[in-house]
Amino acid sequence: MGEWMSAVEVMPTVCFSVAVQACILGLLFWNQRRGVEARRWSGVLLVAVYSVSALVAFAVVGNALWLAPAVLLSLGVAGPLCVGMKHDSVARPLYFTNRLLGFLLSSFILGRWFLWDFPSSASLARALMFVPWLGIFCLVALQVVYGLLLEAAGFHPVLRRRYVRPTQPLPARREPPFPRVTVHIPCHAEPPAVVIATLDAVSRLRYPAFDVIVVDNNTADPALWKPVEAHCARLGERFRFVHVEALPGAKAGALNLALRLTPSETQLVALLDADFVCEPDFLECLVGFFDDPSIHFVQTPHDYRDWKDRGFLRAAYWEERQGNFLQLPGFSERGFATLIGTTCLIRRDALEAAGGWSRKCLTEDSELAFRLSARGGQGLFIPRTFARGLLPQTFRDLQKQRFRWIAGPIQQFQMHWRALLPGRSPAMSAPHRRAWVFHCLDLASGMVMQVLGMISLLGSVVLVLQGQRVPLPQGMLLLVGAEFASAWGMLWLRSRMLRGSLRDLFAAGVLGASLQQTRRNAVSAAFFSRQPLAWRRTSKFKASSRGWRAALDSTRVELGTGVAMLGLAGVMAGLTDFSRPDLFLLAGIGALMEGWRQLSAPGLALLADAELRREARARPALSPARPEAVAPATAAACRTAEGSSPAASPPP
């Protein structure tokens, strides 16, 4: 009787939530195809979605008693949000409200399940599962509201009706004033041909008032930096090359030296990584934003070349493209822009007033953005490509890069958390303050929740050893299935917004999953390492195959964990009574997903190595006398900037 009552109470709300999510997906696809609906239709659509969803839930379950609380809660939250979010599609308040409803509903189902359905003889297993669930509930509840608001930022092209911040570059500046710009290019042990291609592209900039400072720091081999020095001399007096030894601070140290060498008349500093080949209009389309004195920096996306012919690089490209062309522009529109390290312009006096670049943080770019925002500075993210660089060519190099990107924000939070306390940094805007707090909280809580999830799996193992079955509540399986279907729908939507294929976006998702252990390592190192974290650079030299054993060397933990998780999933599947789903089924699904994520890492490491081996076989042997053998670089790295397609168009 208790189980029947539980099903009757919960299933109408579960069906209502699933139906609302289906309507939201339909509305998002409509917006992607036809454009965001007019504001006058927002209220009508909101009422229509909830009415249709309630009718569907009643038709499926046949009980309207427990629909009323869900409908009233949804209207009570979504209605005011719809009024307040006047520049957004009604899909945004609908999406936020339904995700909130799903969180509350799943928490209610699981809480009652732990209290009512667990047999008293399984007290140890219940403790091993209940305590992690309670911890996860608290972490999610702490950030659910702001997290859901930020989650929608990645879908801003189908949610935003009217933009309040710039989303496109300005027309090229052809008339004075021309604020002086100094381009800083740091490099360390880079292939000369790659750096020379970058310098050639800079020399073709159409902006009349700029100069260039190239800082080569700590490169021991003269064969790498001497050709770059000679090329700067050939390019003329605009280009200044500096080689220094024993310079501390890695990239930040080189940028601080470049700042000290910058001419006094310079007003803006542009930053280019050594492998980023820029477009001729890079400066002339961006300097106009600094006519507004509140703008301290303008950031443009990371974009890349030479990725189309290799599956590993395609996955990496599309994984990054989602952040650079969807999420970061969405954050900027909502008042939170950040620096990501290259193809950006920074106001020189703001940079100096903030103290330059920090040598204590692996992500010196976002750390600088924090200090600029603490001083009241604003930034913009303009989602148009102005330069293309090179992607990491091996999984090991990708791990190095992402380790920096995850550990760095945690380091900056450790450095500056006091500035986020109430009453501190009064010049910092509220969106910036909230975003910095929740971004770091998200990184840390993600690792904690994964650890708690593993403890929950241990509770399932205890049930296996005790031979006890615990039936699952019906609503939970439906919610899990709906979440899985919704994730695929959102993936398809992102592929259409980015004009990519569903296959490419799925491969990008696999690559993102493969870096889960790298994220854990980065978070752990940032919090618990007693030694300063080393700045490990990503090589720009043409990689070569090192064999499958070497490829797997950096993924030993993922390989071992993945095999163990698949074995556990098999055990759980063998114990599951599929006629009446129980906890073993849910634990098996969890173990299977964890095993898939872990084994994605060695799979991609092997793929990258195999593609390098196949590429080497297809490439003709080079004569030792040819310069390419000394400083290898891809042919495309040396193509002119005029030959690159503009970034506003979809990738070729």
N, C-alpha and C positions, 0 to 999 in steps of 0.2 A: 504493500500500500504506500509506504514511504517513497519507494522508487517511482511509482506511478505518479504520485503527487509532485515529485521533483520534476518529472518530465513535463507534466501539464503546466507547471509554473514557469518553466524556463523556455520551453521550445517556442512559444509564440514570439517572445522577444528575440530569440536567436534567429528565427525565420524573418522577422522584421528587419533586423540588422543586416542579414545577408541580402535581402531584397533592396534595401537602401544602397548598399555597396554596388550592386549591379546597376542601379539607376545612375549612381555617380559616375561609374565607368562609362556608361552610355553618354552621359552629358559631356564628359571630358573628351571623348572621341568626336562628338558633335562640335565642340568648341575648336578642336584641332582642325577639323575639316571646314567648318563654316565661319569660325570666329566666335569670340565670346558674346554671349547673349546681351541684349540691351538691358539697362538697369530696370526699366519698367516691368520686365518679365521676371525679375528675380523672386519677388514674393509669390507670384503665381506658380513658378516652378518649384519653389520650396514646399508649398502646400500640396502640389500635385505629386511630388516624390513621396512624401510621407503618407498621403492618402492611398496611392497605388501600393506602396509597400505594406501598409496595414491590411489592405484587402487581400494581398497575396498571402500574408501570414495567416489571416483568418481562413482563407480557402484551404491552406495546407494543413493547419492544425485544428481548425474548427472551434477554437476557444478564444474569445475576445477579452476575457476578464483581465488577463495579465498583459495585454497589449497597451492598455491605457497608461501605466507608468512610463513605459518606454517612449510612447508617442509624445506624452506631455513633457518629459525630460528633453527629448530631441527638439521639440518646438521651443521650449524655454531657453535652450542654449543657442540653437541655430538662428532663431528669429532676431534677437539683438545683434548677433554677429553679422547677420545679413545687412542690417541697417548700418552698422559701424563700418563694415568693409565695403564702402561704396565704390571703390575702384576695382573690386574683384567680382568674378563670376560667383553665382550662388553655389557653384560646386565647391568652393573653398569652405564656407561655413558648414555645408553638408558633410564634406570629407572630415573636417575636424570633429564635428559632433558625433559622427558615426564611429570614428576611431575611439573617441572618449567613451561612447556607449559600449563598444566592444571590450575595452579595457575593464570597465566596471562589471560587465556581464561575466567575462571570463574569471575575474577575481572572485565574484560571488559564487560561481559554479565550483571553482577549485576550493574555496574556503569551506563551503558546505560539504564538499566531497571529503576533505580531510577530517571534518568533524563528525560526519554521519556514516560514511560508507566504508571507512577503513575498519577492518576487524580489530578487536582489542588485542588479539594475539600477535598483531604485527606492529607493536608499538615502536620497535627500533626502526623499522622501515619508514613508518610514518614520521618519526622525528627526523630521519635523514632526508626526507622529502619536504616536510612542512617547513622546517627552519630555512632551507634555501628559497622555497617559494615566498616565504614572508620577507626575506631579504630582497628578493627580486621585486616583489610588490612595492616595497618602500622605495627602492631606487627608481622604479618606473614612475611611481606616484610623484616623486620629488621633481621630476622633469617632464611629466607627461604633457602639461599644457603648452609649455614653450617648445618642447620637442615636436609636438604635432604641428604647431604653427610653422616651425622651421622646415619640417618635412615637406610641407606644401611648396616651399621655395623652389624645389627642383622641378615643379610643374608650372612655373609662372607663365610660360607662353600660352597655356590653355586656361589659366586662371585669372590673369591680369587683364582688366578691361581698359584701364587708362594708367599709363606710366607717369610717375611723378619725378623720376630722376632720369638723367640721360642714358640712353641705351645704344646710341650710335655715335661714331666719331663726328667731329665738326667738319665743315668744309675746309679744305686745305687753305692755310693762311698764306695769302699772296701779298698782303700789304703790311707795312709796319703797324704796331711794334712787333719786333722779333726778339723775345727774351732769349738771352744767351743760354745754350744748353751744352753741357759737357757729358759725353757718353762714357760711362765707366764699363770696362770689359775686364773682369778678373779671369785669370787662367792659371792652371797648375798642371804641368806634364801633359799638355794636350797635343794631339796630332797637329803639326804645323799647317797642313792643308786645310783642316777644319777651321782653325782660327783665321787663316788667310781668307777663306771664303766669307767668314763673318765680317772681316775688315773691308773686303771688297764691296759687300752689300752696304755697309755703313758709308763708304765713300760715295755711293750713289744716292744718298739722301738728298732730297730736293730742298730741304730747309737751309736757309742761307747762313744762319748764325749758330754754328756748333763746332766743337772740337772733340777730340777723343783721347782718353787716357787708358792705355793697356797696362795692367799690372800683372806681371808674371812672378808668382811667389814660390820660392822653394823648389824650383825645377832643377834637378841636379844635372841633367843631361843637356849640354849646350846644343846638341843636334836638334832638340825640340824647341828651344826658345830663340836661338840665333836666326833662323829663317823668318820668324815673326818680327823680330827687331829690324831685320833688313827690309822686310816688306813695308813696315811702318815708315821707314825712311823714304822708300820709293813713293809712298802715297802723299807725302808732303808735310808741311809744317802743322797742319791740323792734327796730325797723329803723333802722339807721344808714347813711347814705349819705356817701361821701367821694369828692370829685373832685380829682384831682391832675394837674398838668402836669409835663412833663419828668422823669417817673419812669423810671429805667433798669430793665432786666431783664424787660420785657414781662410775661407772666403771673406769672412767679416774683417779680418786683418787686412786683406788686400783692398777691400772697399774703403776702409778707413784711411789707408795710405793714399788711395786715389782721391779721396775727399780733401785731404790735406794739400795735395798737389793741384787741386782745381783752381783755375784763375779766379781772382776776386770778383770779376765782372759777371761770372756765371750765376744765373738765377735758378736754373732747373738742372737736375741731375737725371740722366737716363741710364738705365741699367740693362745690359745685355749679357747673357751667358756666352761663353766662348764658342758654342756650337749653334747659336741662333742666328740664322740668316734673315735679316729684316727687310721689310718692304720699303720702297723709296719714300712713301708718305708717312712713315712711322712718326716723325716729329711734327710735321706740318699739320696733321689732323688732330693732334692731342694738346698742343701748347695752349690753344685757346681756352681750355677748361680752367687754366690757372689765372684767367682774368678775374675769377671769383676768389677773393682772398681766403675764404674758408676752406678751399680745396687744397689739401696738402699732398695728395698723390693721386695718380691715375694708373690703374692696373689694366692690362689686357691679357687675354688667355695664353696659356701654354698651348702651342700647336706643334705638329711634328711632320717630318718628311721620311721617306724611305721605309714605310711600314706596310705597304699594300701587298708585298710578295711573300710575307712570312706570317703564318698563323699566330705565332706568339706575339709578334709586334702588333698585329691587327687587334688582338684581344687587349693589349696594353693601351693602344691608341683609343679604342672605344671606351675603355674603362675610365681613362682620363678625360675624354671629351664630355662625358656626362657632367662631371664636376665643373669643367671650365666653361661650358656653354649652356648649362641649365642651372646648377645649384649656386655657383658664385654670382652670376648675374641676378638671380633671385634674391640672394642675401643683400646685394648692393641696392636693389630696389627698395628693400625694407630697412635701409639705413645702416647696414653693416657690410662695409667693404674691407678687404684686407690685402696685404701685399703677398705675392707668391714668388718673388725672387728674380724675375727677368721680364723683359719687355714692359717696363713701367717707367713712369716719370715721377720725380719727387721734388718738392719745393726745397731748394738748397738751404734757406735760412731755417726752415722747420726741421730739416734733417740735422743740422748743426745744433740747434737749440735742444733737440731731443737727446743729444749726446752721441750721435753717429750710430754705427752698427755694433751690436753686442757680440763679443767673442765667447760668451758663456752659454749661448743657446744654439742648438743645431739648426733651428729655423730662424735665422737672424732676420729674415724678411717679415714674417708675421709678428715677431717680437718688436720690431721697429714700428709696425702698424699699431701695436698696442700702445706704445709710448706716445705716438703721434695722436691717437685718439684720446689718451689721458690728458693731453694738452688742449683738447677741443678741436683738433683737426678732423676734417672729413676726407673721405676717399671716394673714388668712383671705380667701378669695374665696367669696362666697355667691351662687350662680347663680340669683338671683331679681331681676327688674326692680323698681327703686324709683323710676326716673325715665326719661323719654324726651326725647331731643333731636332736633336736625335734622341730616340728612346733607348733605355737600357736594353742591351741585346741578349743578355742571359738572365736566368732567373736569380742567380746570385747577385748580380748588379741591381736588379729590381728590388730585391730584399734590402740591400744597402740604402737605396733611395727611400723606400717606404719606412724603414726604421727611423731615418732622420725626420720624416714628415710626421710620424706619430710621437716620437719622444720629444721633439722640439716644443710643441704646444704645451706639453706637461711641464717641461722645464720653465717655460715663460710664466706659467701659472704659479709655479713654486717661487719664482723671482718676484712676482708682482701681485700676489693674492691680496696683500694688504691694501693695495690701491683700489680694489674692488669692494672694500667694506663701505657701509653707509657713512657718508660724510667725507670720504676720501675722494680724490680726483673729481671735484665738482664740475670741471669743464667737460668731463666725458659724458657723451649722450647716453640716455637710458637704453636705446637699442644696442649700443656697443657694450655697455656694462653687462646686460643680460646675456648677450651672445658669447662674450668671453667666458663667463661663468659656466654656462651650460655646455659650451663646446668642450671645455676641459673635463667637466663632470661626465659628459657622454663618453669620452675616451677612457676615463678611469672606470666608470660603472660598467662599460662593455666587458672589460676583462673580469671584473668581479662577478658579473652575471654568468659568464661562461664557466668560471670556477664553481659557482653555486649549482649550475646545471650539471656539471660532472658529479657533484655530491649527490644530486637527485638520482642520477643513474646508479650510483652506489646503493641507494635505497632499493632500486629495482633488483639489483644483484642479490641483496639480502632476501627479498621476496622469493627469488629463484631458489636460493639455498633452503628457505623454509617451506617451499612448495605451496605458497599461498597465492590465490588469485584475488584481485581486487577489480570489480567491474568499473568501467568508465561511465560517467554521466553522458547521456546521449548528446546533449548540447555541445559538449566540448569537441567531439569529433567533427560535428558540422561546422563549428567555428574554425577549426584547424583546416578543414577542406576549403572553406570559403576564403581563408587567408591565403592559402596556396594558389587558388584560382585568381584571386585579386592580384597577387604578385605577378603572375604571368600576364594579366591584363595590363598592369602598369608597365611591365617590361616592353610589351608591344607598343604601348603609347609612347614611351621614350624613344623607341626605334623610329617611330613616325616623326616625332618632333625633331630628332637629329638627322632625319633622312638617311638612316642606316638600315641594315637588315636585322630581322629578329635573330638570325644566327649570330651576327656580330655582337649584338647586345647580350645574348646568352653567353657567348665566349668571354665577354667582359665581366659578366657576373661570376663565371667560373674563376677567372683570374683574381677578382676581388676576394672570393672565398678562399683561394689558395694562400692568401697573405694573412690569414687569421692568426697563425702561430707567430708570424713576424710581428703582428700588432701586439700580441701578448708579451713577446720578448721586449719590445720597445717600451711598453708601459711598465713592465717590471724593472727594466734597467733605469728608466727615468725616475722611478720612485725609490728604488732600493740600492742602486749601485753606489758604492763608496768612492769610486774613482770617477773623474770627469769623463763623460762619454766622448769617444773619439769621433772626429768628423771624417767619415769614410766616403771618399769621392766615388762617383760613378764614371767608369772609364769610357772615353769617347773613341778609343781605338777600335778598329774593326775586329770583332771577336772571332775566334776560331773554335771548332769543336775540341773538347777535352776528353771525350769519351763518356759513356753512360755512368761509369762509377764516379767520376769527378762531378758529373751533373747532379747526381743524387747526394753528393756529399753534404750539400747545404740543406738538405731536406730529410735528414735521418729521423728527426723527431716526428715530423709529419708522417713519414712512411710507417714508423712503428705504431704511432697512435692510430693512424687510419686503418691499418690491418687489425689492430685490437678492437676498434669500434665496429668494423664489419663483422668480426667474429662474434661480438656481443649481440649485434643486430640479428645474426643468424640464430643464436641461442634463444633470443626473445621471440623470434618468429616461430620457432619450433614449439614453444610453450604456449603460444597464443591460441585461444579458442575463438576462431573467426566468426562463429555463429553468435557469439556474445562478446563484443570487444572488451578487453580488459587492459589493465595497466601495462602488461607485457607488450601489447601492440603499440601503445604510445611510446614506451621506452625503446622499443625496436626501431620505430620511426626516427626518434631522436638520435639513437646510436648510428643509424644509417646515414642521416644527414651530416652528423659530425664526421663520420668516416669519409663521406664524399668530399667534404671540405678539406680534410687533412690530405687525402690522396690526390687532390687537385694540384698540390704543390709539386710532388715528384713527377706527376704527369706532365705539367707544363715545363719543368726543368728538362725532362727528356725530350719534349717537343722542341724546345729552343735549341738544344744541342743537335738533334737530328736535322733540323733545318739549316743550321750552320754547316754541318757536315755535307749535306746535299748541295748547299751553295758553293762550298769550296770545290766540290767535284765539277760543278758546272763552270767555275771560273777558270779561265786560262792561266797557266803558270806565268808568273812575272819574272823578268830578268833581274838578278840581284843588283844590276847597275842602275835600274830605274828608280827614281825617287819614291815611287809609291811603296816600294818594299821597305823603305826606311820609315816613312810616316804614312801609313795606310789611311785612306779615307774613301768613303763611297763617292762615286762619280756625281751623284745628286747633291752631295754636300757642297760642291763647287759650282753648281749652276747659278745663274744670275738671279737676282731678286725679281727682275722683270719677268722671268720665266715662271714664277710661282703664281698660282691662281689666288685671287683675293679671298680673304678668310670669310667674308660675308656670305660667300657661296658655299654649298655643301662640299664636303671633301670629294676629290675625284675618285 
